Amino acid sequence: MISLIISFIVLIVGYLTYGKLVEKIFYPDNRKTPAYVFNDGVDYVPLKTGKAFLIQLLNIAGTGPIFGAIMGACFGPVVFLWIIFGSILAGAVHDFMVGMISERNEGKSIAELSGIYLGQKVKWGMRVFSVLLLLLTGTVFVTSPAALIARLTPDSLGVTFWIVVILLYYVLATLLPIDKIIGKLYPVFGVVLILMAVGIVAGIIIGGYQIPEIRLENLHPEGLPIWPYMFITVACGAISGFHATQSPMISKCISSEHDGRRVFYGAMLTESVIALIWAAGGVAFYGTTQVLNDAISSMGQSGVVYDISTGMLGGVGGVLAIVGVIACPITSGDTAFRSARLILSEITGLEQKPIANRLIITLPLLGVGALLTQLDFNVLWRYFSWSNQTLAMISLWVATAYLLKESKNKYHSLITAVPAVFMSAVSITYILIAKEGFGISIHIAYWIGIALAALCAVIYSIILLKKR
């Protein structure tokens, strides 16, 4: 477990060093936060730091750091490197910057922030893109927990039954003030999620499972190239555009700007710890990437999670672990629909304090989500993964534009510009290669992706030199 232990240490050091640097560049102050200035008792509600952290963790976690990490483990232990450094240098920076920029702009959504810093045309594009991503996210986080719950209940209570139950819960969680259901249940689920991850580590140790050490080798049994597939597959465990829709929701609730690093940067690194554990658990439990990949193909991601949990921890421990896995997607699915409601309220101008206005937006949203649950999960996941990473790339460019405008030292914008260029190359190359995209030859797609990312870097450099 040397590689896994070192990975945990690197994440902690990253929080204490690079996280501190990012915080210093943003320079939080003692101004009143939107939670107090716009307190409406529904979406703008002051929360204590610990509660805000646990809610943010549950909001962003979903099945991404579990399903994505397990599928990413098919590439071998090289996936650990992307989870570690992707999170410290890109994912956590992304979450922190979007959350804090939103906090400085009245808790506005990433779509509205795009309009402020990148122009009105980008704002409308991001409005549409964000709502579509949130619909895909909410749908993914309906079907995956429903499949897991169905495995634990009688056959008469099948997947369809649990989809309906989860959607009914989403109606309540989307409509009610944030401190009623989310504020009370999420901290408890957050503790369950962390304990579940600890249980998997204990299962690895007690069971004597072997975790292969990190080496720069592609072990994917189907020969999928690491670039760009692994960087798309892992998704939430390293960097996620979905988080750009969630951080503004908590920016409406933090009590002080000085809480930002703990709540936003800290929650992302905690999610990466969870991703590392499940990636390690996947390879350790099945022994080889070939067997793991075969298990995913035959049983699906939910089946693999069930196998690992019960196999490592036995019946009772397995059920507890699965409850944690169920809590993850459900608690991200409801906030996905809640975030979509808030974005649509910004578009329509409907005041969200009256419950009737919330119903006008919420019910059609969940209706569309119910229809999407009828699509094949694997297809949904692929589109979710790509749109997820593409939104992360755009959000990093928004943060870059903010730093170019607001920071006294314009070179500070490099902390977001560098990962933005990298994610531009990832997103562009993937959609060019993928079957659900353009299906272009990998050799041609590589050059196009690199060229377009390089163009982004050149445009940024020109703007930087002008503003210097």
Protein Blocks (a to p, Z undefined) as FASTA:
>chain_A
ZZmmmmmmmmmmmmmmmmmmmmmmnopafbdcfklmmogolmmccddfklmmmmmmmmmn
mmmlmmmmmmmmmnojklmmmmmmmmmmmmmmmmmmmmmmmmmnoopafklmmmmmnojk
lmmmmmmmmmmmmmmmmmmmmmmmmmmmmmmpcfklcfklmmmmmmmmmmmmmmmcfklm
mmmmmmmmmmmmmmmmmmmmmmmmmnopacdddddddfbfnlpafblklmmmnmmmmocf
klmmmmmmmmmmpfbfklmmmmmmmmmmmmmmmmmmmmmmmmmmnopaklmmmmmmmnoj
mlmmmmmmmmmnommlmmmmmmmmmmmmmmmmmmmmmmmmmmmmmmnopafkbmklmmmm
mmmmmmmmmmmmmpcfklmmmmmmmmmmmmmmmmmmmmmmmmmmmpmblmlmmmmmmmmm
mmmmmmmmmmmmpmklnopafklmmmmmmmmmmmmmmmmmmmmmmmZZ
